Amino acid sequence: MRTALVVGASKGIGLEVARELNRWGLKVITVARSGGTIKFDLMPKGAPEEFVKKLPEIDVIVHVLGGSQGINDTWAHSQDYSKVWRLNLGIAHDINRLLIPKMRKRGWGRVVFISSTAPRLKIGYAPYCSAKGALEAYVGIVSKEISPDGVIMTAVAPGTIYTEGRYFSTLKGRAKKDFLSHYLPIGRLGRAEEVAKVVAFLASDDASYMAGAIVPVDGGAR
């Protein structure tokens, strides 16, 4: 049985990814600051390295951890931009650099990131959007290095996904209709489980020719 690590799995997409991978027959280890198989705060310096020491052999890594850190100002200091970059990519890289070499030696592995439509559509806050842009560049470059060894790195770029309590879930009436007609011709928000099913495919043997792919799951967002 293969073992998957889902980083950032306490709720939403991360939780659904963990459930879907379990349905695909993987043993799933989850980590989040608020709880999971392992409760751990990965943000402090050195935390990812300490966390990896707790892990068994990992075959699949899914990096869900991300967000804006509440840093929304385009003209924020570069140190604030760095905090957003660390949450969205830096922690993942620190985990990858310790786990991927072992996958390469074994000749098989899957690494899947959760990105966003923000870099493609050029919408959202500059710190967050630029961090996701860096993430997608990272996937493209690193995949070229590791794919010859059977380790396939990809990303899923979700569009607007329904999450209870988030802004888009509160839209009603005319405001909701206007938003959907402008951004989402499909006429509805996405569901976390729809994203999770694509992640599970990318984590499987069937994704062996998907190296470096950035897969949109966005309802045709524009």
Buried (B, 14 or more C-beta within 10 A) or exposed (E): EBBBBBBBBBBBBBBBBBBBBBEBEBBBBBBBEEEBBBEBEBBEEEBBEEBBEEBEEBBBBBBBBBEBBEBBEEEBEEEBBBBBBBBBBBBBBBBBEBBBBEBBEEEBBBBBBBBBBBBBBEEBBBBBBBBBBBBBEBBBEBBEEBBEBBBBBBBBBBBBBEBEEEEBBEBEEEEBEEBBEEBBEEEEBBBBBBBBBBBBBBBBEEBEEBBBBBBBBBBEBE
